[in-house]
């Protein structure tokens, strides 16, 4: 593998490369209590068409209380050609797990895979090839969601639209493009030696924070549809609310650390939530507030209905009510989480944090 100024460069046709010519890949899997999905997810990693003697898998387990570890051991025994190690993650969140695994990783290329993600057989190969061809610092692909139940199906469709997730083009883009973020994906090891590890303060949005830090230091992020994986999305309104509430809550700390990376569209859900809250508090004192909240809810409801109808034309009309509910949960949970984060972190605007740099291999 060749490097120029810290970047992977050069493309070699597969038929002309022996396995030892290929970069050594470390696949990192931060998991906790993933007994439902870990067997299928790990099997998808271990059955990659990339040379097995050029791969290792480090599973950062957040001290699971179910049988996640036992399942990992059983699955790993079926693929003895791939090195599989379990790393204790005492922090029990994704960022601390990724860092613990990174400290033990031997790979030239680092690939992240979550415990409820399922890779296509050529995922690792495509990550390596796109890194080599593009010279990017981070590459990732489109996240195809897999659903359970009617509401889960609606969530899958809602998160595949710009109205549902705004800037998250990795949910719906179908062409290769430079981006400000991708889901999971792959990095050359030198990236972590240059800009540091993941921010362990971030319970959520650790990938956003890392990508913003990368961009601020001149890095480049490439979204490529040739990198394919599937992801099980939330299947109930309650679990979806909790997920996006946390996204909104922790986005405040990302904003405080990287204000220049924020975009106007990211403030739309908090403004919606703040407007609803403000008018609701004024209702006992002003008749104008009644008109205000009616205007806000009416405008949002109309936009929601239009987006739901447009999506239901593809997804099926039976999903129309659930699509509307999914859009509402996505936006309001994120918005109210953001507002609570503003209150919680009101005095942290000058606290940018510090990051540990990965030691050189």
C-alpha angles and dihedrals in degrees: 000000000000129000130196116186089342096309129117108242139172131055122232123192109244094235091060096050128082117213091256090059091062124090116264107247128211114199111201120201118186107196141162126180092346097149092133096059110013097091095055093038094051093044089055089055096045094048095055117137090234114107106279092215088062096054139075130181121212114189112198103204116198092217094281117212095201127064096281093122094049091051091049091053093049094049094044091054089063091060106046093163092071121068109235121184132176115221119198111240105196091174088064095209130101097252095053090044093052091049093048090052093044091057089060099036118116098187130120086212124043119206125186121213124174122218094251095046123102119204127213110242093256097044096111092043091051093048091053094045094048091048091051095044098044105035087224122156093221130019130185141159141228114296109228110199125221117203141204120208131351096295091046089053090052091050090051091055095040093054090050092066133079090231090057102046106009109199097020095107091164085075095062115002115122101188137060113268143152109258143181092234143006132187114262106310129140141305136189108250090242090071091069091044089053106041104017139245131302119299106256092199089070110088085176132015094036088138092052092050092048093048092049090051089049092051092048089058094051099266124148129223123202127198110204125180090209088075104078135184140146128230131197107233127204114285104197132055090238096054091044091050091051093049097050094039087060091046090055094043095052093039086076091065090047089053092048092052097041109023094159092062096059119107128208092244090063091066096055097090094046090049090051092049093045092050092051092047094046095050092044091055090049095050096095092050108038137036088206088069089063090058091043096054090043091053093047096046092041093051093046092044091053092049090046092049093050092049091046093051093048091049094044090056086069101028098043132272092254088072096054098102092043092048090055090049092047092051091049093050092048094052103036097043091050092045097050091042089055092051092050089048090054089055095043095048099033092127098044100080094113095041103099096165131223129257131211114233119228113249116247115261 
